[in-house]
């Protein structure tokens, strides 16, 4: 066991934990003031619900002994036999419990990301049910396919350093599926729905950027040069994407604070699958192109009149898609010998596998999420009533107000 590696992974796990409430702040600033608390509460709820799910059976389904290259078995139910000794199949220098803890934070943040698709109208109890079902039926199998020993996409050689496919594509596509099932907000497309607190969104973006160093750098699972490299490419891609979005925003009117902050998050999303495999020039290109892709996907979503409230599909699903594909283009074994060379380094096979993993993540997440959403909507109802929406979810779902007296 290496105490330096352990210290870094524990710190990285804590940084990722910070990202989940940061998502709440980032989203909370973009909704109307009557829904800020309820929006932040969705992220906090993902933290508590998925923690228990992961400990009881989620971790075992995801990383437990393989069953048919599809899912883990339940031999680690309740973390049985997951102890202080390293588990060499996943991390040779840290306790098995530390690896479990680190991966738990990834599972937690994913449904929190999806929540941006249906804020301002989701029934709180329905969100709890959705989080439990989606994490179990979508996240756990997909993560096993890509990361679990024996998972079929892992066996094919698919690369996802820190969750571009497992987390961001799956969350973004799930957001689109949910938006197609849940009813639109009252007045959508006719009534202005201005953000309540730009500072809150900017603070959330800053905390996300900070936490992302644990997200990506921690995925090296060691305090080594690869972790440093992942942190460097992460920071570069975020900066490049933010500048690109600033230019797009400025060209249209003025450099919006929310849009520049969104650009940074989009760059962080896109570099996530590639950060431990690509060099500095590629990181700049990945971040820049990610902003262009997400920016025009938002415009497409608006033209299609889909009420996907905070553009999770464009910013996570599409940026994550580009990042996964870019990994197949720019990956180099000179940077990470445990990875593979991409198309631009003479290996078209990795590019094909990355395309396959993207298609699988898209198809599986969309279909499964759509069915889960329909089930909940038909049995319990996904959205609150119109009157509850008019009052605001802070009061109608939680009986509290953030901006008391305003």
C-alpha positions in Angstrom: 0.0 0.0 0.0 1.2 3.5 -0.9 0.3 6.2 1.6 0.9 9.0 -0.9 -1.5 7.4 -3.4 -4.0 6.8 -0.7 -3.8 10.5 0.5 -4.4 11.7 -3.1 -7.3 9.4 -3.8 -9.0 10.4 -0.5 -8.5 14.1 -1.4 -9.8 13.5 -4.9 -12.9 11.8 -3.5 -13.5 14.8 -1.3 -13.1 17.2 -4.2 -15.6 15.2 -6.2 -18.1 15.2 -3.3 -17.9 19.0 -3.4 -18.9 18.9 -7.1 -22.4 17.6 -6.4 -23.6 20.6 -4.3 -21.7 22.7 -6.8 -24.0 21.4 -9.5 -26.9 22.5 -7.4 -25.5 26.0 -7.1 -24.7 26.1 -10.8 -28.2 25.0 -11.7 -29.8 27.0 -8.9 -28.6 30.3 -10.2 -30.2 29.7 -13.6 -33.8 29.0 -12.4 -36.4 31.5 -11.2 -36.1 32.6 -7.6 -39.2 30.6 -6.5 -37.3 27.3 -7.5 -33.7 27.9 -6.3 -34.0 25.8 -3.1 -35.7 22.9 -4.8 -33.1 22.9 -7.5 -30.2 22.7 -5.1 -32.1 20.1 -3.1 -32.2 17.7 -6.1 -28.4 17.6 -6.1 -28.2 17.1 -2.3 -30.8 14.4 -2.5 -28.7 12.5 -5.2 -25.8 12.6 -2.7 -27.8 10.9 0.1 -29.8 8.5 -2.0 -27.0 7.2 -4.2 -24.6 6.8 -1.2 -26.9 4.2 0.4 -27.7 2.5 -2.9 -24.0 2.3 -3.7 -23.1 0.8 -0.3 -25.9 -1.7 -0.3 -25.7 -3.1 -3.9 -24.6 -0.5 -6.5 -20.9 -0.9 -6.0 -21.2 -4.7 -6.3 -23.3 -4.5 -9.4 -20.8 -2.1 -11.0 -17.4 -3.5 -10.0 -18.2 -6.9 -8.4 -17.3 -10.2 -10.1 -18.5 -10.3 -13.6 -21.6 -12.1 -14.8 -21.8 -12.6 -18.5 -19.8 -9.4 -19.3 -22.9 -7.5 -18.5 -23.1 -6.8 -14.7 -21.4 -7.6 -11.4 -22.8 -10.1 -9.0 -24.1 -9.3 -5.5 -21.2 -10.9 -3.6 -20.1 -7.5 -2.3 -23.6 -6.6 -1.1 -23.3 -4.2 1.8 -19.6 -4.0 1.1 -19.1 -7.5 2.3 -15.3 -8.4 2.0 -14.6 -4.8 0.7 -11.9 -3.9 3.2 -8.6 -2.2 3.9 -6.5 -4.5 1.7 -5.9 -3.4 -2.0 -7.9 -5.1 -4.7 -5.3 -5.4 -7.5 -7.8 -5.7 -10.4 -8.7 -2.0 -9.8 -6.1 -0.3 -7.7 -2.9 -2.0 -6.4 -1.7 0.6 -4.0 -4.8 1.8 -2.1 -7.4 0.0 0.0 -10.4 -1.5 -1.7 -12.6 0.7 0.4 -10.8 3.8 -0.9 -11.5 2.8 -4.5 -15.1 2.1 -3.6 -15.4 5.6 -2.0 -13.9 7.3 -5.0 -16.2 5.6 -7.5 -19.2 6.3 -5.2 -18.8 10.0 -5.9 -19.0 9.4 -9.6 -22.2 7.5 -9.2 -23.6 10.3 -7.0 -23.0 13.2 -9.3 -24.6 11.6 -12.4 -28.3 11.8 -11.5 -27.5 15.3 -10.1 -26.4 16.3 -13.5 -29.6 14.9 -15.1 -31.8 17.0 -12.7 -31.1 20.1 -14.8 -33.4 18.7 -17.5 -36.6 19.0 -15.4 -36.0 21.6 -12.7 -39.0 23.9 -11.9 -41.5 21.2 -12.5 -40.4 17.8 -11.1 -42.3 16.2 -8.2 -39.7 15.7 -5.5 -40.9 12.2 -4.5 -40.7 11.2 -8.2 -37.2 12.4 -8.4 -36.2 10.2 -5.5 -37.7 7.1 -7.2 -36.1 8.1 -10.5 -32.7 8.5 -8.9 -32.8 5.0 -7.4 -34.1 3.3 -10.5 -31.9 5.1 -12.9 -28.7 4.6 -10.9 -29.5 0.9 -10.6 -30.7 0.1 -14.1 -28.7 2.5 -16.2 -25.6 3.8 -14.5 -24.5 0.6 -12.8 -24.6 -1.7 -15.9 -23.0 1.0 -18.2 -20.2 1.6 -15.7 -19.6 -2.2 -15.5 -19.4 -2.5 -19.3 -16.8 0.3 -19.5 -14.8 0.0 -16.3 -15.6 -3.3 -14.6 -13.3 -6.2 -15.0 -15.0 -8.5 -17.6 -17.2 -5.7 -18.9 -17.7 -6.1 -22.7 -16.8 -2.6 -23.8 -13.7 -2.7 -21.6 -12.7 -6.0 -23.2 -13.0 -4.4 -26.6 -10.6 -1.7 -25.5 -12.9 1.3 -25.0 -11.2 4.1 -23.2 -12.9 6.4 -20.7 -10.4 7.9 -18.3 -12.7 9.6 -15.9 -16.3 9.2 -17.1 -17.1 10.9 -20.4 -19.1 8.0 -21.6 -20.2 6.5 -18.3 -21.2 9.8 -16.7 -21.6 12.7 -19.2 -23.1 10.9 -22.2 -25.4 8.8 -20.1 -26.6 11.9 -18.1 -27.0 14.1 -21.1 -28.9 11.5 -23.1 -31.1 10.7 -20.1 -31.8 14.4 -19.8 -33.1 14.5 -23.3 -35.3 11.4 -22.7 -36.7 12.9 -19.6 -37.5 16.1 -21.3 -39.5 14.3 -23.9 -41.7 12.6 -21.3 -42.2 15.3 -18.6 -44.6 18.1 -19.6 -43.1 21.5 -20.4 -43.1 24.3 -17.9 -46.1 26.6 -18.0 -45.4 29.4 -20.5 -42.4 27.7 -22.0 -41.4 29.5 -25.1 -43.8 32.4 -24.4 -42.9 33.7 -20.9 -39.4 34.9 -20.0 -37.7 32.6 -17.5 -34.7 34.7 -16.4 -32.0 33.3 -14.1 -32.4 34.4 -10.5 -28.8 34.7 -9.4 -25.9 34.8 -11.9 -23.4 35.0 -9.0 -24.7 31.6 -7.7 -24.1 30.0 -11.1 -20.6 31.5 -11.4 -19.7 30.2 -7.9 -21.0 26.8 -8.9 -18.9 26.8 -12.0 -15.8 27.8 -10.0 -16.4 25.0 -7.5 -17.0 22.5 -10.3 -13.7 23.5 -12.0 -11.9 23.1 -8.7 -13.6 19.7 -7.9 -12.9 18.5 -11.4 -9.2 18.2 -10.6 -10.2 15.4 -8.2 -12.6 14.0 -10.8 -10.0 13.7 -13.5 -6.7 13.7 -11.7 -8.0 11.2 -9.1 -8.8 8.8 -11.9 -5.1 8.0 -12.1 -5.7 6.3 -8.7 -2.1 7.3 -7.7 -0.1 10.4 -6.9 2.0 10.2 -10.0 2.9 11.9 -13.3 -0.3 10.7 -15.0 -2.4 12.5 -12.3 -0.4 15.7 -13.0 -0.9 15.3 -16.7 -4.7 14.8 -16.2 -4.9 18.0 -14.1 -3.0 20.0 -16.7 -5.1 18.9 -19.7 -8.2 19.4 -17.6 -7.4 23.0 -16.8 -6.3 23.8 -20.4 -9.5 22.4 -22.0 -11.7 24.3 -19.6 -9.9 27.5 -20.3 -10.0 27.0 -24.1 -13.7 26.1 -24.0 -14.6 29.1 -21.9 -12.7 31.5 -24.3 -14.4 29.9 -27.3 -17.9 30.3 -25.7 -17.0 33.9 -24.8 -16.2 34.6 -28.5 -19.5 33.0 -29.6 -21.4 35.0 -27.0 -19.6 38.2 -27.8 -20.2 37.8 -31.5 -23.9 37.7 -30.9 -24.2 40.5 -28.3 -22.1 40.7 -25.2 -20.0 38.2 -23.3 -22.6 36.8 -20.9 -21.2 35.7 -17.5 -23.5 32.6 -17.5 -22.4 31.6 -21.0 -18.7 32.0 -20.2 -19.1 29.9 -17.1 -21.1 27.3 -19.1 -18.2 27.2 -21.6 -15.8 26.2 -18.9 -18.0 23.4 -17.7 -18.4 22.1 -21.3 -14.7 22.0 -21.7 -14.3 20.1 -18.4 -16.9 17.6 -19.7 -15.3 17.1 -23.1 -11.8 16.5 -21.7 -13.0 14.0 -19.0 -12.7 10.8 -21.1 -9.4 12.0 -22.7 -7.5 13.8 -20.0 -5.2 10.9 -19.2 -4.5 10.0 -22.8 -4.0 13.2 -24.8 -1.4 16.0 -25.0 -1.7 19.7 -24.6 -2.5 20.7 -28.2 -5.3 18.1 -28.3 -6.7 19.4 -25.0 -6.9 22.9 -26.5 -8.7 21.5 -29.6 -11.0 19.3 -27.5 -12.1 22.2 -25.3 -12.6 24.6 -28.2 -14.6 22.3 -30.4 -16.7 21.2 -27.4 -18.0 24.8 -26.9 -18.9 25.1 -30.6 -20.7 21.8 -30.5 -22.7 22.5 -27.3 -23.4 26.1 -28.3 -25.1 25.2 -31.6 -26.8 22.2 -30.0 -28.5 24.5 -27.6 -29.8 26.6 -30.5 -31.1 23.4 -32.1 -32.9 22.4 -28.9 -34.5 25.8 -28.8 -35.7 25.6 -32.4 -37.2 22.2 -31.7 -39.0 23.7 -28.7 -38.0 21.0 -26.3 -38.2 22.1 -22.7 -34.9 20.6 -21.5 -34.6 23.3 -18.8 -30.8 23.8 -18.4 -29.4 22.2 -21.5 -27.9 19.1 -19.9 -28.1 17.3 -23.3 -26.1 19.9 -25.1 -23.5 20.6 -22.4 -23.0 17.1 -21.1 -24.4 14.7 -23.7 -23.0 16.3 -26.8 -19.8 17.6 -25.3 -19.2 14.2 -23.7 -19.9 12.6 -27.1 -17.2 14.8 -28.7 -14.8 14.0 -25.9 -15.2 10.3 -26.3 -14.8 10.5 -30.0 -11.8 12.8 -29.6 -10.2 10.2 -27.4 -10.3 7.8 -30.3 -8.5 10.4 -32.4 -5.9 11.9 -30.1 -5.0 9.2 -27.6 -1.3 8.3 -27.4 0.5 5.5 -25.6 3.5 7.9 -25.3 1.4 9.7 -22.7 -0.3 6.7 -21.1 1.2 3.3 -21.9 -1.8 1.7 -20.3 -4.1 3.3 -23.0 -3.9 3.0 -26.7 -2.9 5.0 -29.8 -5.8 6.8 -31.5 -6.5 7.3 -35.2 -4.1 10.1 -35.6 -1.3 7.9 -34.2 -2.0 5.1 -36.6 -4.6 3.0 -34.8 -8.1 3.2 -36.4 -9.3 0.4 -34.2 -9.6 2.6 -31.1 -11.6 5.2 -33.1 -14.1 2.5 -34.1 -14.4 1.2 -30.5 -14.9 4.8 -29.2 -17.7 5.3 -31.8 -19.2 2.0 -30.7 -19.1 2.9 -27.0 -20.8 6.3 -27.8 -23.6 4.6 -29.7 -24.1 2.0 -27.0 -24.2 4.7 -24.3 -26.6 6.8 -26.3 -29.0 3.9 -27.1 -29.0 2.3 -23.7 -29.3 5.5 -21.7 -32.1 6.9 -23.9 -34.2 3.8 -24.1 -33.9 2.8 -20.5 -34.4 6.4 -19.2 -37.5 6.9 -21.4 -39.0 3.7 -20.1 -38.2 4.6 -16.5 -39.7 8.1 -17.0 -42.9 6.7 -18.6 -43.3 4.2 -15.7 -43.0 6.9 -13.1 -45.2 9.3 -15.0 -48.0 6.7 -15.5 -47.9 5.4 -11.9 -47.1 8.5 -9.8 -46.7 11.5 -12.1 -43.4 13.1 -12.9 -44.4 16.7 -12.7 -46.2 18.8 -10.1 -49.5 20.4 -10.8 -49.8 23.7 -12.6 -50.8 25.5 -9.4 -47.8 24.0 -7.5 -45.6 25.1 -10.3 -47.0 28.7 -10.3 -46.4 29.0 -6.5 -42.9 27.6 -7.0 -41.3 24.3 -6.0 -39.5 25.8 -3.0 -42.9 26.3 -1.3 -45.0 23.6 -2.9 -42.4 20.8 -2.4 -40.4 21.9 0.6 -42.5 24.5 2.4 -39.5 26.9 2.5 -38.2 30.0 0.7 -34.7 31.0 -0.1 -35.5 34.7 -0.8 -37.7 35.3 2.1 -39.5 38.7 2.0 -38.6 39.5 -1.7 
